[in-house]
Amino acid sequence: MEFGWTEAQQAVRGKVCSFLDAHLPSRWEQMACLSPGSEAVTNFSKSFCPSLAEAGLLIPHWPAEYGGADASTWEHFIIGEQMWEAGEPRGPQYYNVNWIGPTIMKFGAPEQKELHLNRMRQGDVIWCQGFSEPSGGSDLAALRTRAERKDDRYLINGSKIWTSYARLAEFCFLLARTSSERRAISVFLLPMDRPGITVRPIQSVVGDGDLHEVFFDDVEVHESERLGPEGGGWEVVRYALNFERIGIPRYALALRTLHRSVAALIRDDGFSEAVQGAAASAYAACEAARLLVYEVVDQRARSSPSTGITSMARYAIVTAERGVADFVLDWTPHLFASDEDPMVATHHKRAIAAGIAVGAAEIQLNLIARDMLGLGASRGL
């Protein structure tokens, strides 16, 4: 099997690297420590992403009819690897590019596509996702937020938690229950400026702007803002999550951080045999995650049905990030307080959230048991 890149794919990577060199400010790495959801990074994304779009590097993998270039999904992941390794200057807009946009393409009405995809391809709109709830966590079937139908509209009541980017978002990709049946879930494209929405930040070590509680009190949403049929949210969400779960190539920043740590050890004559073994283990975890992700990308490029490999890749990413974070803490803890490479601390913050974001790691294990080992049903998606 050939694991190398074609000349054309290498050219794409080179183009992205050159773009980043030209468009990231000298203070960028200090800014990236604030997290993608911070006000500073979010505002920066609104100037960076339009420039990225102008260079043909924001949505090249989208179909031409929606403003893309019909490029391969491989090109999309090459761009994603370089963006995440650099600290994700697209800010929260990677949501739009990775999974919200493609989901609207598949399930959206013409008016929804016209409104939302146009904003996304211009690179000037922020979204959040309303999935997890205090009582349900990653078990989306247990959600309690309700959308009660009133003629051609709905009234939404309930709450969401751990909602990334909610404070600055213009829209929410919202899941709500539309009947008492367990799987009667619908998806709404909800403007966040509607009366009755309250957003409360959750302070954490992950970073300012990444986590919130969101409360809905008789929030009115129109039937035209529902994505897909009423009660058909499971199909929509499964499609979206297949994109989202590996949408962030977290192993890219993990590898950069590991190389930075090893370089410091070699420089200081601290790369002993024991350290080499630990570094090899962390490196192997990153490579395992990368190759599992590539298998998912290959399935997508071939238009093959999604499989449990997606959950395996996601869990491997979590393992890799934690492995690198542990290695740095064990052998080069001084790098966290050093100005030599602020991205070391950035990686650690993001690794903390890796096992919770996009469905808890334990949910991924349940899905692997069900889909790959046939060990019974899982309540999660």
Sequence and secondary structure as in RCSB ss.txt:
>XXXX:A:sequence
MEFGWTEAQQAVRGKVCSFLDAHLPSRWEQMACLSPGSEAVTNFSKSFCPSLAEAGLLIPHWPAEYGGADASTWE
HFIIGEQMWEAGEPRGPQYYNVNWIGPTIMKFGAPEQKELHLNRMRQGDVIWCQGFSEPSGGSDLAALRTRAERK
DDRYLINGSKIWTSYARLAEFCFLLARTSSERRAISVFLLPMDRPGITVRPIQSVVGDGDLHEVFFDDVEVHESE
RLGPEGGGWEVVRYALNFERIGIPRYALALRTLHRSVAALIRDDGFSEAVQGAAASAYAACEAARLLVYEVVDQR
ARSSPSTGITSMARYAIVTAERGVADFVLDWTPHLFASDEDPMVATHHKRAIAAGIAVGAAEIQLNLIARDMLGL
GASRGL
>XXXX:A:secstr
      HHHHHHHHHHHHHHHHHS TTHHHHHTT TTSHHHHHHHHHHHHHHHHTT SSTTS GGGTS    HHH
HHHHHHHHHHTT TTGGGHHIIIIIHHHHHHH  HHHIIIIIHHHHHT   EEEE   TTTTT GGG   EEEEE
TTEEEEEEEEES TTGGG SEEEEEEE SSSTT EEEEEEETTSTTEEEEE   SS TTS EEEEEEEEEEEGGG
EESSTT HHHHHHHHHHHHTTTS HHHHHHHHHHHHHHHHHHTT   HHHHHHHHHHHHHHHHHHHHHHHHHHHH
HTT    THHHHHHHHHHHHHHHHHHHHHHH GGGGG SS THHHHHHHHHHHHTTTTS HHHHHHHHHHHTT  
   S  
